[in-house]
Amino acid sequence: MLRRLLFASLALPCLLPAAERGQDAYTNRILPLLQKYCYDCHGDGTDKGDFALDEYPEYGKLIADKVLWDHARQQLVTHVMPPEKKEKPPLNERDEIVAWIDDTVFWFDPKKIDPGHITYRRLNRTEYNNTIRDLLLVDMKPANEFPPDDTGYGYDNIGDVLSISPLLMEKYIRAANAVADKALDTSDVERLDLELGAKKFWNQKGETKEWDGVRWFHSNADAATKFTAPAYGNYQLKFHLSATQAGPDAAKVMLKVDDKELGTFDVTARYNGDKGPWQVIQQQVTLKSGEHKIVVRFLNDFADPQNPDPDKRDRNLALDKIEVEGPDGLLPPRGTRLVQWLLDGKPAGLPALKLTGEDFENGQGNASRDTGTIELAMNGYVKHHVDLSLPGKYRLGIKAGAQQAGGEPAKFDVRIGGKNAGSFSITAKNQTPQWFGTEVELPAGKHEIQVWFLNDFYDEKTHQDRNFWLHQLTVEGPMGQPSGIAAADMHAMVDKLGQRLFRRPLRDAEKAKWHGIADLGIQEKLEPLDALGYVLRGMLVSPGFLYRGSPTPVGPVQDGVALIDEYSLASRLSYFLWSSPPDDKLLQLAAKGELRKNMAAEVKRMLADYRAWSLTEDFAGQWLQLRDMDIVNVDERRFPEWKGGMAYAMKKESQMFFDNILRNNLDVIAFLNADYTFLNEKLARYYGIQGVKGDKYQKVSLQGTPRGGVLTQGSILTLTSTPTRTSPVKRGKFLLENILGTPPPPAPGGVAPLDERKQQFGKMTLRQQFAEHRSNASCAGCHAYLDPMGFAFENYDAIGLWRDEEKKQPIDASGSLVRGQTFANLAELRTVLVRDLGDQFVKNLADNLLIYALGRGLEYSDKPTTEEILRKSKAAGNRMQDLILAVCESVPFQKMKAAPQTVGK
């Protein structure tokens, strides 16, 4: 695995003139330095650590071993080598060697940038959930049940590690079944059960006022509101009214729906506070589908200010709410949002009325409701009304059960419109429900459905009792109306669904395969929507959906490189910035071949979208390790200040901080030196910052405090500690690796760990104990590089709280970097980072963004790409969005390797 250190430079100048670079420079200047400082251990027949600098006699083979020089460079820039007690080169000579390595070994022609390899990238768990959400429009997160994704180069979207195991494949199949069932569901029929409160009204004529949840009419006036009826039918309107009564008459109100007056009514209820009492005026209206306006008009305002009874001096009308229920008739199922999209809003099936047993009323006999059913314990019937807008043949479905007794099965009739629609016998025992069906020709109009229990039976000797339970009843029709998907439209529907799921148009071979599956479903007598469900299940477990696909090269090929097609570019953009599939705007631009030339505008639009929170949650969550705050372990006995919810609060602070820099396109150096953060009252009090109130996170100044930038936020400080103490090693490593991109070498084997009992119960500070640890020669070099940065954090304890002492001794947070910069504390180190290592931080952030965007680690040949990204970023002021745009415009993001014959037009 290539080290991410690869092209890192600690602000090293290029010291060699162009004419002296290459073999002459190596022979005349570099080789003597290597012989002087390195050959004791790594040359002249010595290969300590299996590493020799003179194993290649030929210069060409020598510089071709990039792994060797990568390792040598790392040892030099970290000052780990030469080791302690060996002669060390001065900075200028060390820099000469590093500059030669950069300019010679790692030189690549910037005019012939290699886009690198493309790995077929599986959707990770986050991307899978987001893709299901955005494409199938269902509120499900099936990937939460998948095994955790592997990570590479610090991220979980790296193509090379996102394999599919047999267990994961099983999970995909289960998820496909569950998702398809929900996405194509047409069982729910849209009926209104709506409450229009006082705040939903506005003044249409005169003046009314809403106060404390009540709409008051203090003079004759009209108040109006609107609602949308989903379909034709009868609707029940319930007006909840009261009044302060005065004068000889009751308060009068006129009610209207659209232009139709429902009537004038006396409101006799006398208002007496929050609970009314409320008089309910119920009206039934027949409405068409669409928007309707309700008007409440107060007619007889009255005032008698001289009345000796204060409660009788003023007559005002009070409106609490209006309830709207209905319609009572049959409604066509619209289906889920995906079904509506597939059908362009057309009905997904025949109009239907679906009733449970509890919806029925007793008609004759003795019926009682019983947990979703209604029970008839004796002969009789239950009833429910239905309003049919059209004449025709209707299909009835009845789900019923019985407790059997006697010599014959339980029997029942269904009667509607004055005729017997069907007689049935229940053969199942022990109340097991059965489905029965029938069809009946009916005229339009209002009808009463009756379900009759016909043969009650009771044996007084054995106490056997025959009873009847009605579970459900459906009325569907009239039959023959066009609805749902016609078989002739199946292929077009398959193509439409495939383009949505695969994020590109289907190829000819794919069309043939998926059309065949749909045709097979129709041949098996499946309903078209059910046949489409089989297609959807298959697509959800196909590579076209599970993988982000292999891009197609387009346009001319130059030096074996071509542009990727714009559909693939749209997916790269959306999964980079949103961790979700491209939206309609991206796909429309891709279809017209206009996405690439509108790249800057689209990146800006996408970063303003709510889905760009993914960069905070998924990119920053891994770059800064914020995801680990969900599982961080703190010894609460040692740190009683750590209370429930503190980990969440700290994570939220860092997320808000990152999102602020992203959304406002700020200079990314703010990550190091911002004098503000985002706190709520709880976290501000924890930090000892005054003046912050409420649970809402707000921008708070840190001027005059020891905090600033992301490094002093509680999340980072807690994550880089152990459960019981601070960890200079973890903190130094985080700063070097995650912030500067220059990770220290791995610790040598066989070194005893720190004595935790001695640290906890002894009198030595952690810094003093580490001084003993560094006496081991094999540890000294690495710790000289690592420890100064780690101990700079020591004023912050293991849970991010400020402290001045440890073991009753003053904290020493001072240090000296390997290049000579000194500092007294973390605030001064942050100044050094901004002044001397700011470019290194920007480069590391750019590298991480590029890794995350490409889904692969960086290679040696990516050096010109990172240099071009940094050039563009610096020209734009190193602002976050401009850095992201530079990544999106880079060669590896936009192009691919291609042979001329593979390129489309």
Residue pairs with C-beta under 8 A, 6 or more apart in sequence:
1 857
2 67
2 70
2 857
2 858
2 859
2 860
3 70
3 71
3 74
3 743
4 153
4 154
4 737
4 741
4 743
4 847
4 857
4 858
5 70
5 73
5 74
5 77
5 741
5 742
5 743
6 70
6 106
6 858
6 860
6 863
7 102
7 106
7 843
7 863
7 866
8 77
8 740
8 741
8 742
8 840
8 843
8 844
9 77
9 98
9 102
9 840
9 843
10 77
10 740
10 742
10 819
10 836
10 837
10 840
11 836
11 837
11 839
11 840
12 77
12 95
12 98
12 99
12 102
13 95
13 99
14 99
14 102
14 103
15 92
15 95
15 96
15 99
16 25
16 29
16 96
16 99
16 100
16 103
20 28
20 29
21 100
21 103
21 104
22 104
23 59
25 100
25 104
26 59
26 63
26 100
26 104
29 96
29 100
30 96
30 97
30 100
33 89
33 93
33 96
33 97
34 43
34 53
34 97
35 43
36 87
36 89
37 82
37 86
37 87
37 88
37 89
37 93
38 53
38 81
38 82
39 46
39 53
39 54
40 46
40 86
41 48
41 49
41 82
41 83
41 86
42 48
42 49
42 51
42 52
42 53
42 54
43 52
43 53
43 54
44 54
46 52
47 55
51 68
51 71
53 68
53 72
56 62
56 65
63 69
63 104
63 105
66 105
66 106
66 860
69 101
69 105
69 106
70 860
72 101
73 98
73 101
73 102
74 80
74 745
75 81
75 745
76 94
76 97
76 98
77 98
77 742
78 742
78 744
78 745
78 782
78 785
78 818
79 88
79 94
79 781
79 784
79 785
79 818
80 744
80 745
80 781
80 782
80 784
80 785
81 781
82 88
82 89
83 777
83 780
83 781
84 777
84 780
84 781
85 777
89 97
91 819
91 820
106 860
106 863
107 863
108 114
108 860
108 861
108 863
108 864
109 864
110 864
110 867
110 868
112 559
113 561
113 861
113 864
113 865
113 868
113 891
113 892
114 561
114 859
114 861
114 862
114 891
114 897
115 561
115 891
115 892
115 894
115 895
115 896
115 897
116 854
116 856
116 859
116 861
116 862
116 892
117 856
117 897
118 159
118 550
118 551
118 896
118 897
119 158
119 159
119 160
119 855
119 856
120 159
120 543
120 547
120 548
120 549
120 550
121 157
121 159
121 162
121 547
121 548
121 855
122 159
122 162
122 163
122 164
122 546
122 547
122 548
123 131
123 545
123 546
123 547
123 548
124 149
124 156
124 157
124 162
125 143
125 144
125 146
125 148
125 149
125 156
126 143
126 156
126 579
126 614
126 618
127 157
127 575
127 579
127 580
128 142
128 143
128 146
128 546
129 140
129 141
129 142
129 143
129 144
130 578
130 579
130 580
130 581
130 611
130 614
131 545
131 580
131 581
132 138
132 140
132 141
132 142
132 143
132 179
133 139
133 140
133 141
133 580
134 580
134 581
134 583
135 500
135 501
135 581
136 179
136 183
136 338
137 183
137 336
137 337
137 338
137 341
138 179
138 182
138 183
138 336
138 337
138 338
140 178
140 179
140 182
142 171
142 174
142 175
142 178
142 179
143 175
145 171
145 174
145 175
146 168
146 171
146 175
147 165
147 167
147 168
147 171
149 156
149 157
149 161
149 162
150 156
150 158
150 161
150 162
150 163
151 158
151 161
151 622
152 158
152 160
152 161
152 857
153 851
153 856
153 857
153 858
154 622
154 623
154 848
154 851
155 619
155 622
155 851
155 852
155 855
156 162
156 622
157 575
157 579
157 618
157 852
157 855
158 851
158 855
158 856
158 857
159 855
159 856
160 856
160 857
164 172
164 546
169 541
172 540
172 541
172 546
173 541
175 540
176 536
176 537
176 538
176 540
176 541
177 537
179 540
180 533
180 536
180 537
180 540
181 533
182 336
183 336
183 338
183 339
183 536
184 335
184 336
184 338
184 339
184 529
184 532
184 533
184 536
185 335
185 336
185 339
186 333
186 334
186 335
186 336
186 339
186 348
186 349
186 484
186 529
187 333
188 333
189 331
189 332
189 333
189 334
189 352
189 354
190 230
190 231
190 331
190 334
191 230
191 325
191 326
191 327
191 331
192 227
192 229
192 230
192 235
192 324
192 325
192 326
192 327
193 324
193 325
194 227
194 323
194 324
194 325
195 321
195 322
195 323
195 324
196 225
196 227
196 294
196 321
196 322
196 323
196 324
197 213
197 320
197 321
198 210
198 213
198 214
198 215
198 319
198 320
198 321
199 210
199 213
200 225
201 208
201 210
201 215
201 223
201 224
201 225
201 296
201 319
202 223
202 224
202 225
203 221
203 222
203 223
204 222
204 223
204 224
204 295
205 221
205 222
205 297
206 217
206 219
206 220
206 221
206 222
207 218
207 219
207 221
208 215
208 216
208 217
208 218
208 221
208 223
209 215
209 216
209 218
210 216
212 274
213 320
214 318
214 319
214 320
215 223
215 296
215 318
215 319
215 320
216 316
216 317
216 318
216 319
217 223
217 296
217 298
217 301
217 316
217 317
217 318
217 319
218 301
218 316
219 298
219 301
220 297
220 298
220 299
220 300
220 301
221 297
221 298
222 295
222 296
222 297
223 295
223 296
223 319
224 293
224 294
224 295
224 296
225 293
225 294
225 322
226 291
226 292
226 293
226 294
227 291
227 292
227 294
227 324
228 290
228 291
228 292
229 235
229 287
229 288
229 289
229 290
229 291
229 292
229 326
229 327
230 289
230 327
230 331
230 334
231 289
231 327
231 329
231 331
231 332
231 351
232 286
232 287
232 288
232 289
232 327
232 329
232 389
233 286
233 287
233 326
233 327
233 328
233 329
233 330
233 331
233 387
233 389
234 284
234 285
234 286
234 287
234 326
234 327
234 328
234 329
234 387
235 284
235 285
235 286
235 287
235 324
235 325
235 326
235 327
235 328
236 282
236 283
236 284
236 323
236 324
236 325
236 326
236 328
237 255
237 257
237 262
237 282
237 283
237 284
237 285
237 294
237 322
237 323
237 324
238 280
238 281
238 282
238 322
238 323
238 324
238 325
239 253
239 255
239 280
239 281
239 282
239 283
239 296
239 319
239 322
240 276
240 278
240 279
240 280
240 319
240 320
240 321
240 322
240 323
241 253
241 267
241 269
241 278
241 279
241 280
241 281
241 317
241 318
241 319
241 320
242 267
242 269
242 270
242 271
242 276
242 277
242 278
242 279
242 318
242 320
243 250
243 251
243 267
243 269
243 270
243 271
243 315
243 316
243 317
243 318
244 270
244 271
244 311
244 314
244 315
244 316
244 318
245 251
245 268
245 270
245 311
245 312
245 315
246 302
246 303
246 304
246 307
246 312
246 313
246 314
246 315
247 302
247 304
247 312
247 315
249 266
249 300
249 302
250 266
250 267
250 268
251 266
251 267
251 298
251 300
251 315
251 316
251 317
252 264
252 265
252 266
252 267
252 298
252 299
252 300
253 264
253 265
253 267
253 281
253 296
253 297
253 298
253 299
253 317
254 261
254 263
254 264
254 265
254 297
254 299
255 261
255 262
255 263
255 265
255 281
255 283
255 294
255 295
255 296
255 297
256 262
256 294
256 295
256 297
257 285
257 287
257 292
257 293
257 294
257 295
258 292
258 293
260 285
262 283
262 285
263 283
264 299
265 281
267 279
267 281
267 317
268 279
269 276
269 277
269 278
269 279
270 277
271 277
271 316
271 318
276 318
276 320
278 320
287 327
294 322
296 317
296 319
296 322
298 316
298 317
300 315
301 315
301 316
302 314
302 315
303 313
303 314
303 315
304 312
304 313
304 314
305 313
305 314
306 313
307 313
327 387
328 385
328 386
328 387
329 351
329 353
329 386
329 387
329 388
329 389
330 351
330 352
330 353
330 386
330 388
330 389
330 475
330 476
330 477
331 351
331 352
331 353
332 347
332 348
332 349
332 350
332 351
332 352
332 483
333 347
333 348
333 349
333 352
334 340
334 345
334 347
334 348
335 343
335 348
335 349
339 348
339 529
340 348
342 485
342 493
342 496
342 497
342 532
343 484
343 485
346 483
347 483
347 484
348 483
348 484
348 529
349 476
349 483
349 484
349 529
350 395
350 476
350 477
350 478
350 479
350 481
350 483
351 476
351 477
351 481
352 474
352 475
352 476
352 477
353 386
353 474
353 475
353 476
354 472
354 473
354 474
355 384
355 472
355 473
355 474
356 372
356 373
356 471
356 472
357 369
357 370
357 372
357 373
357 374
357 382
357 469
357 470
357 471
357 472
358 369
358 372
358 373
358 374
359 384
360 367
360 374
360 382
360 383
360 384
360 451
360 470
360 473
361 382
361 383
361 384
362 380
362 382
362 383
363 380
363 381
363 382
363 383
363 450
364 380
364 381
365 376
365 378
365 379
365 380
365 381
365 453
366 376
366 377
366 378
366 380
367 374
367 375
367 376
367 377
367 380
367 382
368 374
368 375
368 377
369 375
370 469
372 471
373 401
373 469
373 470
373 471
374 382
374 469
374 470
375 467
375 468
375 469
376 382
376 453
376 456
376 467
376 468
376 469
376 470
377 456
377 465
377 467
378 453
378 456
379 452
379 453
379 454
379 455
379 456
380 452
380 453
381 415
381 450
381 451
381 452
381 453
382 450
382 451
382 470
383 448
383 449
383 450
383 451
384 448
384 449
384 473
385 446
385 447
385 448
385 449
386 416
386 446
386 447
386 448
386 449
386 475
387 445
387 446
387 447
388 394
388 442
388 443
388 444
388 445
388 446
388 447
389 444
390 444
390 478
391 441
391 442
391 443
391 444
391 478
392 441
392 442
392 477
392 478
392 479
392 480
392 481
393 439
393 440
393 441
393 442
393 477
393 478
393 479
393 480
394 439
394 440
394 441
394 442
394 475
394 476
394 477
394 478
394 479
395 437
395 438
395 439
395 474
395 475
395 476
395 477
395 479
396 414
396 416
396 421
396 422
396 437
396 438
396 439
396 440
396 473
396 474
396 475
396 476
397 435
397 436
397 437
397 472
397 473
397 474
397 476
398 414
398 424
398 435
398 436
398 437
398 438
398 451
398 470
398 472
398 473
399 433
399 434
399 435
399 436
399 470
399 471
399 472
399 473
400 412
400 424
400 426
400 433
400 434
400 436
400 451
400 468
400 469
400 470
400 471
401 426
401 428
401 431
401 432
401 433
401 434
401 468
401 469
401 471
402 409
402 410
402 426
402 428
402 431
402 466
402 467
402 468
402 469
403 410
403 430
403 431
403 465
403 466
403 467
404 410
404 426
404 429
404 430
404 466
405 457
405 458
405 459
405 464
405 465
405 466
406 455
406 457
406 459
406 464
406 466
408 425
408 455
409 425
409 426
409 427
410 425
410 426
410 453
410 455
410 466
410 467
410 468
411 423
411 424
411 425
411 426
411 453
411 454
411 455
412 423
412 424
412 426
412 451
412 452
412 453
412 454
412 468
413 420
413 421
413 422
413 423
413 424
413 450
413 451
413 452
413 454
414 420
414 421
414 422
414 424
414 438
414 449
414 450
414 451
414 452
414 473
415 421
415 449
415 450
415 451
415 452
416 440
416 442
416 447
416 448
416 449
416 450
417 440
417 442
417 443
417 447
419 440
421 438
421 440
422 436
422 438
422 440
423 454
424 436
426 434
426 468
427 434
428 434
431 469
433 469
433 471
439 479
449 473
449 475
451 470
451 473
453 468
455 466
456 466
456 467
457 464
457 465
457 466
458 464
458 465
458 466
459 465
484 527
484 528
484 529
485 493
485 528
485 529
485 532
486 528
487 522
487 528
489 528
490 515
490 518
490 519
490 522
490 528
490 531
490 532
491 511
491 515
491 518
493 518
493 528
493 532
494 511
494 514
494 515
494 518
494 532
494 535
495 505
495 506
495 511
497 532
497 535
497 536
497 539
498 506
498 510
498 511
498 514
498 539
498 544
499 505
499 506
501 536
501 539
501 540
501 544
501 545
502 510
502 539
502 544
502 545
502 549
503 548
503 549
503 567
503 570
503 571
503 581
503 582
503 587
504 549
504 567
504 568
504 571
505 567
506 514
510 544
514 535
514 538
514 539
517 534
517 535
517 538
518 531
518 532
518 534
518 535
520 531
520 534
521 530
521 531
521 532
521 534
521 535
522 528
522 531
524 531
526 534
539 545
543 549
548 571
548 572
548 575
549 568
549 571
551 564
551 565
551 568
551 569
551 896
552 564
552 565
552 568
552 904
553 562
553 563
553 564
553 565
553 896
553 898
553 902
553 903
553 904
554 562
554 563
554 564
554 565
554 566
554 903
554 904
554 905
555 562
555 563
555 903
556 562
556 903
557 898
557 899
557 900
557 903
560 897
560 898
560 899
561 891
561 895
561 896
561 897
561 898
562 895
562 896
562 898
562 903
563 596
563 894
563 895
563 896
564 572
564 894
564 895
564 896
565 590
565 904
566 589
566 590
566 591
566 593
566 594
566 595
566 596
567 587
567 590
567 591
569 590
569 595
569 596
569 894
570 582
570 586
570 587
570 589
570 590
570 595
571 581
571 582
572 853
572 893
573 582
573 586
573 595
573 602
573 603
573 606
573 888
574 580
574 581
574 582
574 583
574 586
574 606
575 581
576 852
576 853
576 887
576 888
577 603
577 606
577 607
577 611
577 612
577 614
577 615
577 884
578 606
578 609
578 611
578 612
578 614
579 611
579 614
579 618
580 611
580 614
582 590
585 602
585 605
586 595
586 602
589 595
589 598
589 602
595 602
596 894
599 885
599 888
599 889
600 885
603 881
603 884
603 885
603 888
604 881
606 612
607 615
607 662
607 663
607 881
607 884
608 663
612 662
612 663
613 659
615 658
615 662
616 655
616 658
616 659
616 662
617 655
619 848
619 849
619 852
620 626
620 654
620 655
620 658
621 627
621 655
622 852
623 738
623 845
623 848
623 852
624 654
624 658
624 710
624 715
624 716
624 738
625 719
625 734
625 738
626 651
626 654
626 655
626 715
626 719
628 719
629 647
629 648
629 650
629 651
629 715
629 718
629 719
630 647
630 651
632 647
632 718
632 719
633 723
634 642
634 647
634 718
634 723
634 798
634 799
635 723
635 724
636 642
638 723
638 724
638 798
639 797
639 798
639 799
641 686
641 799
641 801
642 799
645 682
646 683
646 686
646 714
646 799
647 718
649 680
649 682
649 683
649 686
649 714
650 683
650 713
650 714
650 715
650 718
650 800
651 715
652 678
652 697
653 677
653 678
653 679
653 683
653 697
653 713
653 714
653 715
654 710
654 713
654 715
654 716
656 678
656 697
657 674
657 677
657 678
657 710
657 713
658 710
660 666
660 678
660 699
661 668
661 670
661 671
661 674
661 880
662 880
662 881
665 879
665 880
665 881
665 882
666 879
666 880
667 877
667 878
667 879
667 880
668 841
668 842
668 845
668 878
668 879
668 880
668 883
669 834
669 838
669 841
669 842
669 878
670 709
671 709
671 710
671 739
671 841
671 845
672 709
672 710
672 711
672 739
672 830
672 833
672 834
672 838
672 841
673 708
673 709
673 830
673 831
673 834
674 702
674 708
674 709
674 710
675 701
675 702
675 703
675 708
676 699
676 700
676 701
676 702
677 699
677 700
677 702
677 707
677 713
678 697
678 698
678 699
678 700
679 687
679 689
679 692
679 697
679 698
679 700
680 692
680 694
680 695
680 696
680 697
680 698
681 692
681 693
681 694
681 695
682 695
683 714
684 690
684 691
684 692
684 700
685 692
686 714
686 801
687 705
687 707
687 714
687 800
687 801
687 802
688 802
689 700
689 702
689 705
692 698
692 700
702 708
706 712
706 795
706 802
706 825
706 826
706 827
707 713
708 827
708 830
709 830
710 716
711 735
711 739
711 793
711 826
711 830
712 796
712 800
712 826
713 800
714 799
714 800
715 800
716 734
717 731
717 793
717 796
717 798
717 799
717 800
718 798
718 799
718 800
719 734
720 727
720 730
720 731
720 733
720 734
720 793
721 727
721 730
721 731
721 797
721 798
721 799
722 730
722 798
723 798
724 756
724 760
724 798
725 759
725 760
725 766
725 798
726 766
726 793
726 794
726 796
726 797
726 798
727 790
727 798
728 766
728 767
728 770
728 786
728 787
728 790
728 791
728 793
728 794
729 786
729 787
729 790
730 790
731 789
731 790
731 793
732 744
732 786
732 787
732 788
732 789
732 790
732 791
733 743
733 744
733 786
733 790
735 789
735 790
736 742
736 743
736 744
736 785
736 786
736 789
737 743
737 744
738 844
739 833
739 841
739 844
740 833
740 837
740 840
740 841
740 844
741 840
741 843
741 844
741 847
741 848
742 840
744 782
744 785
744 786
745 782
747 779
747 782
748 778
748 779
751 776
751 778
751 779
754 769
754 770
754 773
755 769
758 764
758 769
759 766
759 769
762 769
763 807
764 807
765 806
765 807
765 809
765 812
766 794
766 806
767 791
767 794
767 812
770 783
770 787
770 791
773 779
773 783
774 780
774 783
774 784
774 787
784 818
785 818
787 815
788 815
788 816
788 817
789 815
789 817
789 829
791 812
791 813
791 814
791 815
792 813
792 814
792 815
792 823
792 825
792 826
792 829
793 813
793 826
794 806
794 811
794 812
794 813
795 802
795 803
795 804
795 811
795 813
795 825
795 826
796 802
796 803
796 826
797 803
803 811
804 810
804 811
805 811
813 824
813 825
813 826
814 822
814 823
814 824
814 825
815 822
815 823
815 829
816 822
816 823
817 832
819 836
821 832
821 836
823 829
823 831
823 832
833 841
839 870
842 870
842 873
842 874
842 878
842 883
843 866
843 870
845 883
846 866
846 869
846 870
846 873
846 883
846 886
846 887
847 858
847 866
849 883
849 884
849 887
850 858
850 862
850 865
850 866
850 869
850 887
850 890
850 892
850 893
851 857
851 858
853 887
853 888
853 893
854 892
854 893
858 866
862 892
865 890
865 891
865 892
868 886
868 890
868 891
869 883
869 886
869 887
869 890
872 882
872 885
872 886
872 889
873 879
873 882
873 883
873 886
876 882
876 883
876 886
887 893
888 894
